[in-house]
Amino acid sequence: MALTDHRTARRILRREIAGTIGLLTDEQDFTAMRRYRTFAFDDHDSYLRQVEALLRTRALQGGHTTVALFDPKEYAEYCADAGLDPDAPASRTRFTAELAATGPTVPYDGRPLGELVPDLVDEALRRATWEYATTTLARTGDCASCGEDIGRAAFARASALLVRVLDTAGPGERHLVCSVPAAPETLVAALRADDGPDGTRRVDEGEALEFTTVLALGLATRSAGGIVMRTGAPGGTDRVYGWRIRGYGLEPLTAGEVFDAYCTDAETGDLVPPESGVDYCAPPDLGEEDGPTGHAH
């Protein structure tokens, strides 16, 4: 039936529009935005309650909203580069639209903001980790001896090593963590893998890209980093093992080294009781080299 009520038509079309809201997740960022006259809020808790109410209303009306991390410093730089007035709502809207396309975001799924914000912060950290590792790899340049692109070769090497690590894990759930020392903080990337109904391995492509990039940086810089993996299957014992980055490859950690790593508090150095039903062990053999060995000079 044709729509003759223009207001009804617009209301229906409004449900077809996907929206993005830039969220000030902490008090410090909120305080930074208060210097703008057109920023109408003066209390962070009240601001968060209003944002959550808006998100719930849009969801009830059938709208889809993405929540983006709003950084006041990046916003000020954006306005300066674009020649925009930072004290104008239209400028904040344009910046938020840019965040929707390029920044860290999570979809609003009905959860309270207190549960959604940690996921948003984690996504921002993942994005920053990947960008830092990618930029640093690109700056490694070419090998002075053979002219090979060191970063590209390290990425190919890391990809091959990741495939071998996953292939030797066997069926079940796998959770990998790669850590590489960097300034000012250690880079950490996590990857989960499991088995689909047809037995094929399932991984998140974004997680795999980040993990591979961080591992590649460790290889390219001859880092003291490493990989730890936890595997488990229904009804079985979880196994934890890992490798250190050594030279241009991976060297297995002993069962004792894995136990010490998992059962020591990283901040205090105190011993932590081991988990029951977990086997801290040496890793399986990765087998013979069958992929790119990368840049070994």
C-alpha positions in Angstrom: 0.0 0.0 0.0 1.4 3.4 -1.0 2.4 5.7 1.9 0.5 8.9 1.8 1.4 10.3 5.2 4.7 12.0 4.8 5.4 12.0 8.5 4.9 8.2 8.7 7.2 7.8 5.7 9.9 9.8 7.3 9.5 7.9 10.6 9.9 4.6 8.7 12.9 5.9 6.8 14.5 7.0 10.1 14.7 3.4 11.1 16.8 2.7 8.0 19.5 5.1 9.1 22.5 3.7 10.9 23.9 6.1 13.5 27.2 6.5 15.4 27.8 8.3 18.7 31.2 9.3 19.9 31.5 8.3 23.5 33.7 10.0 26.1 34.5 7.0 28.3 36.5 8.5 31.1 36.3 11.6 33.3 39.6 13.1 31.9 38.3 13.1 28.4 35.0 14.5 29.5 36.7 17.3 31.4 38.7 18.2 28.3 35.5 18.6 26.2 33.9 20.9 28.8 36.1 23.8 27.6 33.9 24.1 24.6 30.9 26.4 25.1 28.6 24.3 23.0 29.3 21.1 24.9 26.2 21.0 27.1 27.1 18.5 29.8 28.8 19.3 33.1 28.7 15.9 34.9 30.2 12.8 33.5 27.9 10.3 35.2 24.8 12.2 34.0 26.3 12.3 30.5 26.7 8.5 30.5 23.1 8.0 31.7 21.8 10.3 28.9 23.9 8.4 26.3 22.6 5.0 27.5 19.0 6.3 27.5 19.5 7.5 23.9 21.0 4.2 22.8 18.1 2.2 24.4 15.5 4.5 22.7 17.1 4.1 19.3 17.2 0.3 19.8 13.6 0.2 20.7 12.7 2.1 17.6 14.6 -0.4 15.5 17.6 1.7 14.9 21.2 0.5 14.7 23.8 2.5 16.6 27.6 2.2 16.6 29.5 3.5 19.6 32.9 5.0 18.8 35.7 6.1 21.2 35.8 9.9 21.1 39.3 11.3 21.9 39.4 15.1 22.6 43.0 15.4 21.5 42.4 13.7 18.2 39.3 15.8 17.8 41.2 19.0 18.2 43.9 17.9 15.7 41.1 16.9 13.2 39.5 20.4 13.5 42.9 22.1 13.1 43.7 20.1 10.0 40.3 20.5 8.4 39.9 24.2 9.3 36.9 23.6 11.5 35.7 25.3 14.6 36.1 22.8 17.4 33.4 24.6 19.4 30.6 23.7 16.9 28.3 20.7 17.1 28.6 20.2 13.4 32.4 19.7 13.8 31.8 17.1 16.4 29.3 15.4 14.1 31.8 15.3 11.2 34.6 13.9 13.4 32.2 11.2 14.7 31.4 10.3 11.1 35.1 9.9 10.5 35.4 7.6 13.6 32.6 5.4 12.2 34.7 4.7 9.1 38.2 4.6 10.5 38.2 4.5 14.3 37.6 1.9 17.0 33.9 1.1 17.3 31.5 -1.5 18.7 27.8 -2.0 17.9 25.3 -1.2 20.6 23.7 -4.5 21.5 21.5 -3.6 24.5 24.1 -4.2 27.2 24.6 -1.5 29.9 27.4 1.0 29.0 29.4 -0.4 32.0 29.7 -3.7 30.1 30.1 -2.2 26.6 32.8 0.3 27.4 35.5 -2.3 28.3 34.9 -3.9 24.8 35.3 -0.5 23.2 38.5 0.3 25.1 39.9 -3.2 24.2 39.0 -2.5 20.5 40.9 0.8 20.7 43.9 -0.9 22.2 43.8 -3.6 19.5 43.7 -0.9 16.8 46.6 1.0 18.4 48.7 -2.1 18.7 48.1 -3.1 15.1 48.8 0.4 13.8 52.0 0.7 15.9 53.3 -2.7 14.8 52.4 -2.0 11.1 54.1 1.3 11.1 57.2 0.0 12.8 57.5 -2.9 10.4 57.2 -0.5 7.4 60.1 1.5 8.8 62.4 -1.5 9.1 63.4 -0.9 5.4 65.4 -3.2 3.2 68.2 -5.5 4.1 71.6 -3.9 3.4 73.0 -7.2 2.2 70.3 -8.6 -0.1 67.8 -5.7 -0.6 64.9 -7.7 0.7 62.0 -5.8 2.4 62.5 -6.9 6.0 59.0 -6.1 7.2 57.3 -7.9 4.3 59.6 -11.0 4.8 59.0 -11.0 8.5 55.2 -10.9 8.0 55.4 -13.9 5.5 57.5 -15.8 8.1 55.1 -15.0 10.9 52.1 -16.2 8.8 53.9 -19.5 8.1 54.8 -19.9 11.8 51.2 -19.2 13.0 49.8 -21.8 10.6 52.3 -24.4 11.9 51.5 -23.6 15.5 47.7 -24.0 14.9 48.2 -27.1 12.8 50.0 -28.9 15.6 47.5 -28.0 18.3 44.9 -30.6 17.4 41.1 -30.2 17.6 39.3 -28.1 20.2 39.5 -24.5 21.4 42.8 -22.7 21.1 43.7 -19.4 22.7 47.0 -17.8 21.7 48.8 -14.7 23.1 51.8 -13.1 21.5 53.8 -10.5 23.4 56.6 -8.4 22.1 58.6 -5.8 24.1 58.2 -2.3 22.8 58.4 1.3 24.1 56.7 2.4 26.2 54.7 -0.8 26.7 54.8 -4.4 25.6 52.6 -5.1 22.6 50.1 -7.9 23.2 47.9 -9.6 20.6 45.4 -12.5 21.2 43.9 -15.0 18.9 41.1 -17.5 19.4 40.6 -20.5 17.1 38.1 -23.3 17.2 36.6 -25.9 14.9 33.6 -25.4 12.7 30.8 -28.1 12.3 32.7 -29.5 9.3 35.9 -29.7 11.2 37.6 -26.8 9.5 39.5 -24.3 11.7 37.8 -21.0 12.4 39.6 -17.8 13.3 38.7 -14.1 13.3 40.5 -12.5 10.4 41.1 -9.3 12.2 42.6 -11.0 15.2 44.8 -13.2 13.0 46.1 -10.1 11.1 46.9 -8.3 14.4 48.5 -11.4 15.9 50.6 -12.0 12.7 51.7 -8.4 12.6 52.9 -8.3 16.2 54.7 -11.6 15.8 56.3 -10.3 12.6 57.6 -7.3 14.5 59.1 -9.5 17.0 60.9 -11.5 14.3 62.0 -8.4 12.4 63.5 -6.8 15.5 64.9 -10.1 17.0 62.7 -9.4 20.1 62.7 -11.3 23.4 59.0 -11.9 23.0 57.1 -15.1 22.6 53.8 -17.0 22.2 51.8 -18.9 24.8 48.9 -21.1 23.8 46.1 -22.8 25.8 44.2 -25.6 24.2 41.2 -27.5 25.5 38.6 -29.9 24.4 35.3 -30.9 26.1 35.9 -33.5 28.8 39.7 -33.2 28.4 42.5 -31.5 30.3 43.6 -28.0 29.2 47.2 -27.8 28.0 49.3 -24.7 28.2 52.6 -24.3 26.4 54.6 -21.8 24.4 57.6 -20.6 22.5 60.1 -17.7 22.8 61.1 -15.8 19.7 64.7 -16.8 19.1 66.6 -15.5 16.1 64.2 -15.7 13.2 62.0 -18.5 14.6 60.4 -20.0 17.6 62.2 -21.9 20.4 60.1 -24.1 22.7 59.6 -23.2 26.3 60.2 -25.9 28.9 57.2 -27.1 31.0 58.9 -25.4 34.0 59.2 -22.1 32.1 55.5 -22.2 31.2 54.6 -23.0 34.7 56.6 -20.1 36.1 55.1 -17.7 33.6 51.5 -18.7 34.4 52.0 -19.0 38.2 53.8 -15.8 38.9 52.0 -12.4 39.3 53.3 -10.1 36.6 53.1 -7.0 38.8 54.2 -8.3 42.3 56.3 -11.3 41.3 54.4 -13.4 43.9 53.6 -17.0 43.2 50.0 -17.7 42.1 48.5 -21.2 42.8 48.3 -23.2 39.6 44.9 -24.0 38.1 43.5 -27.4 38.7 42.9 -29.5 35.6 45.6 -27.7 33.6 48.7 -29.3 32.2 51.7 -27.0 31.9 53.8 -28.7 29.4 56.4 -28.5 26.6 54.9 -27.6 23.1 54.5 -30.1 20.3 57.2 -30.2 17.6 56.4 -27.7 14.9 57.9 -30.0 12.3 60.2 -29.3 9.4 60.3 -25.9 7.7 57.7 -26.0 4.9 56.9 -22.4 4.3 58.7 -19.1 3.8 61.8 -18.9 6.1 61.8 -15.1 5.6 64.7 -12.8 6.1 67.3 -14.6 8.1 70.3 -12.2 7.6 
